[in-house]
Amino acid sequence: MNSGRDAALFYAGRFGPVWPQTPEKTGYCGTNGSHDATRDPAIIQRWWSEHPDAVPALMAGTVSGIIALDVDLKNGRYGLDALDALGVSTHPRTPTAHTPSGGFHLLFGAPDHPVRSSTDKIGPGLEVKGDSGWITLPPGPGRRWDDFLGPETPLAPMPSWMIVAEPTRKPTLRPVREVRLSRYGEAALESAVKAIIHAPAGQQHNTLNRECFAIGGLVAGGVVPAALALESLTWAARQISSADPRRPWRATELDKQVRASFLDGQLQPRQVSA
């Protein structure tokens, strides 16, 4: 799905109604946005023949059977911390699309009752996309599907900790699961930080990916608290010295690399025997 047209046709068949947006999400391409969303291949083909650079937007809610969770990591809203506070330390096995800011969209199967869209209601940096909501999906600037959780991944049911977005039920939060930092976890995190900071030129990229992936697995296994792990890894990454002054490491690029590898690591939980 290298083109927006191919992706839009796939999403229409796999998920639900779509329509074309400008690449920068600044407007709609020859449509009235979500009001014109469709599954019709002929209409989709025509839209993208007229606007080949458009990116696909997908309707959420009852019309598609898709409920999306937009995890933001920008403007002081850190959705990963909010998920940690909800006791969600393992990345759900469901289609996951990464966004330009370093956040991601999680796609879930809708329950048998309406789900209202909401912003920051279940936690800061967490947006629920339900009825009347929509999300922008890859391809597009800074957008890509997760290497392990692409669009063909089976949809997981909408989890119970998103129930607070429901208009017809009493809001309830799942009890917070406290994760203590064990001696093993502390040593593993300290080792990862040192390895990242002191990685030699030519091995910095691979070292950062490897260590973040490993710690992500320990977080998923309940060995290291998620917020502490991500904060430590991000700090370590920003201490990496640029081997080539003509191409210095950029903080935004480092942060995205840390989060991507950290999230991939969470797909393979690692537990430690007592």
VOGU-3710 file (C-alpha; in Angstrom, 3 decimals, decimal comma):
1> mnsgrdaalf> 0,000/0,000/0,000  2,506/2,566/-1,142  -0,133/4,944/-2,519  -2,953/6,719/-0,759  -5,410/5,285/-3,273  -4,402/1,671/-2,646  -4,489/2,249/1,103  -7,922/3,910/0,940  -9,353/1,018/-1,094  -7,915/-1,474/1,392
11> yagrfgpvwp> -9,230/0,420/4,438  -12,696/0,730/2,880  -12,843/-3,035/2,458  -11,123/-3,920/5,729  -12,449/-1,286/8,120  -15,073/1,202/6,934  -15,923/4,396/5,033  -13,032/6,681/4,024  -12,427/10,040/2,380  -9,354/12,006/1,194
21> qtpektgycg> -7,505/14,614/3,253  -4,651/16,912/2,305  -1,252/15,445/3,343  -0,917/18,038/6,119  -4,497/17,446/7,396  -5,329/21,076/6,647  -8,505/20,327/4,685  -10,434/17,951/2,501  -9,754/17,079/-1,127  -12,860/17,699/-3,210
31> tngshdatrd> -15,261/16,409/-0,519  -17,219/17,483/2,532  -15,029/15,382/4,744  -16,679/12,734/6,882  -20,091/13,612/5,430  -18,947/12,114/2,095  -17,119/9,090/3,516  -17,753/5,959/1,472  -16,761/2,353/0,819  -17,555/2,650/-2,903
41> paiiqrwwse> -14,381/1,699/-4,854  -15,418/3,734/-7,905  -15,798/6,928/-5,884  -12,520/6,293/-4,044  -10,714/5,703/-7,347  -12,081/8,989/-8,708  -11,077/10,948/-5,600  -7,498/9,741/-5,707  -7,161/10,153/-9,468  -8,017/13,826/-8,889
51> hpdavpalma> -5,893/14,132/-5,714  -3,101/11,519/-5,911  -1,227/12,954/-2,889  -4,247/12,789/-0,571  -4,071/10,736/2,622  -6,960/8,500/3,741  -9,165/9,318/6,700  -11,308/6,571/8,249  -14,664/6,946/9,967  -14,902/5,476/13,458
61> gtvsgiiald> -17,882/4,373/15,488  -20,996/2,409/14,615  -20,732/3,108/10,887  -17,429/1,214/10,614  -17,396/-0,999/13,694  -14,017/0,531/14,599  -13,172/2,360/17,828  -9,773/4,047/17,762  -7,585/5,248/20,604  -5,305/8,152/19,706
71> vdlkngrygl> -2,334/8,191/22,088  -0,783/11,663/21,957  2,780/12,495/23,012  2,861/16,237/22,503  1,903/19,619/23,964  2,394/18,429/27,526  -0,040/15,535/27,045  1,768/12,221/27,496  -0,634/9,412/26,734  1,778/6,646/27,785
81> daldalgvst> 1,753/7,936/31,363  -2,050/7,952/31,283  -2,096/4,341/30,078  0,340/3,408/32,836  -1,968/5,033/35,389  -4,822/2,888/34,044  -2,740/-0,226/34,631  -2,134/-0,781/30,913  1,534/-1,766/30,690  1,350/-4,138/27,707
91> hprtptahtp> 0,734/-2,837/24,200  -2,584/-4,318/22,990  -2,315/-6,791/20,088  -4,400/-4,841/17,598  -3,691/-2,772/14,443  -1,370/0,110/15,382  -0,423/3,103/13,226  2,375/5,474/14,258  1,772/9,233/13,919  4,126/12,140/13,058
101> sggfhllfga> 4,386/13,326/16,682  5,636/9,939/17,889  2,230/8,858/19,154  0,077/6,122/17,692  -3,457/5,040/16,826  -4,850/1,769/18,171  -7,800/0,256/16,290  -10,309/-1,880/18,212  -13,494/-3,697/17,329  -16,554/-1,734/18,470
111> pdhpvrsstd> -18,770/-3,148/21,260  -22,501/-3,738/20,835  -23,412/-0,271/22,095  -22,575/3,289/20,921  -19,233/4,801/21,901  -18,907/8,546/22,158  -15,747/10,316/21,012  -13,845/12,042/23,809  -10,586/13,878/24,505  -8,595/13,408/27,733
121> kigpglevkg> -11,608/11,828/29,443  -9,921/8,525/30,253  -6,561/10,243/30,765  -4,414/13,133/29,508  -3,244/12,504/25,957  -5,823/9,806/25,254  -8,487/10,493/22,628  -11,257/7,995/21,979  -12,538/8,046/18,406  -16,071/6,684/18,393
131> dsgwitlppg> -19,304/7,854/16,793  -18,724/11,003/14,692  -14,970/10,536/15,125  -12,333/9,727/12,535  -8,596/9,103/12,216  -5,951/9,709/9,567  -4,094/6,555/8,547  -0,879/5,807/6,590  0,553/6,588/4,167  1,338/10,235/4,762
141> pgrrwddflg> 4,103/12,423/6,171  5,433/10,727/9,312  2,770/7,998/9,264  3,432/4,271/9,129  2,000/0,996/10,333  3,765/-0,812/13,129  6,153/-3,511/11,905  4,441/-6,163/14,044  0,875/-4,826/14,214  -0,088/-3,835/10,684
151> petplapmps> -3,589/-3,306/9,266  -4,081/-7,049/8,653  -3,739/-7,762/12,389  -7,022/-9,059/13,870  -8,959/-6,362/15,698  -8,946/-6,747/19,470  -12,263/-5,929/21,201  -12,432/-2,467/22,728  -10,941/-2,944/26,230  -12,906/-2,356/29,393
161> wmivaeptrk> -10,632/0,485/30,548  -12,086/2,609/27,729  -15,565/2,261/29,198  -15,363/5,735/30,763  -16,086/7,150/27,321  -19,533/5,557/27,314  -22,481/7,981/27,638  -24,867/5,301/28,918  -22,781/3,673/31,619  -21,350/4,884/34,887
171> ptlrpvrevr> -17,693/5,826/34,373  -15,386/3,352/36,081  -11,648/2,996/35,945  -9,751/-0,229/36,231  -7,730/-0,274/39,466  -4,216/1,029/39,019  -1,687/-1,770/38,992  1,380/-0,648/40,884  4,660/-1,988/39,535  7,619/-1,824/41,889
181> lsrygeaale> 11,168/-1,560/40,628  12,980/-4,745/41,650  16,740/-5,004/42,061  16,895/-6,888/38,776  14,817/-4,224/37,034  16,957/-1,433/38,475  20,150/-3,137/37,302  18,716/-3,844/33,857  17,585/-0,256/33,400  20,941/1,116/34,607
191> savkaiihap> 22,769/-1,222/32,226  20,592/-0,130/29,304  21,187/3,563/30,044  24,967/3,052/30,195  24,988/1,011/26,986  23,068/3,717/25,122  25,210/6,596/26,368  28,523/4,849/25,653  27,607/3,140/22,375  30,490/3,603/19,919
201> agqqhntlnr> 30,094/5,362/16,586  28,529/3,054/14,029  26,666/1,093/16,699  24,576/3,846/18,287  21,422/3,216/16,243  21,406/-0,541/16,813  22,296/-0,186/20,492  19,454/2,255/21,103  16,948/-0,039/19,382  18,201/-3,136/21,192
211> ecfaigglva> 18,184/-1,652/24,685  14,804/0,058/24,319  13,307/-3,159/22,942  14,700/-5,161/25,875  13,409/-2,751/28,514  10,015/-2,652/26,791  9,813/-6,392/27,304  10,591/-6,028/31,008  7,905/-3,353/31,339  5,362/-5,677/29,732
221> ggvvpaalal> 6,453/-8,403/32,144  5,830/-6,187/35,157  9,527/-5,915/36,079  10,027/-2,162/35,468  7,460/0,699/35,735  6,603/2,014/32,257  6,885/5,739/33,023  10,284/5,396/34,737  11,606/3,178/31,942  10,588/5,504/29,127
231> esltwaarqi> 11,850/8,590/30,966  15,232/6,950/31,593  15,599/5,679/28,025  14,645/9,036/26,532  17,156/10,824/28,765  19,901/8,356/27,819  19,177/8,728/24,119  19,568/12,489/24,345  23,047/12,029/25,822  24,310/10,254/22,681
241> ssadprrpwr> 27,121/12,213/21,085  26,959/12,854/17,341  29,688/10,908/15,576  29,245/13,013/12,440  28,865/16,758/13,178  27,376/17,219/9,720  24,450/14,976/10,685  23,831/15,546/14,380  21,299/13,508/16,339  18,011/15,393/16,685
251> ateldkqvra> 15,986/15,097/19,876  12,712/14,504/18,017  14,248/11,692/15,971  15,758/10,092/19,071  12,461/10,280/20,966  10,583/8,595/18,109  13,191/5,844/17,848  13,040/5,220/21,598  9,241/4,997/21,635  9,016/2,780/18,548
261> sfldgqlqpr> 11,521/0,212/19,871  10,068/0,427/23,393  6,563/-0,328/22,090  7,820/-3,195/19,924  9,522/-4,673/22,979  6,234/-4,636/24,871  4,880/-7,184/22,407  7,251/-9,753/23,894  6,865/-9,614/27,703  9,845/-10,762/29,753
271> qvsa> 9,394/-11,969/33,310  12,085/-12,724/35,841  11,979/-15,669/38,225  12,159/-14,728/41,879
//
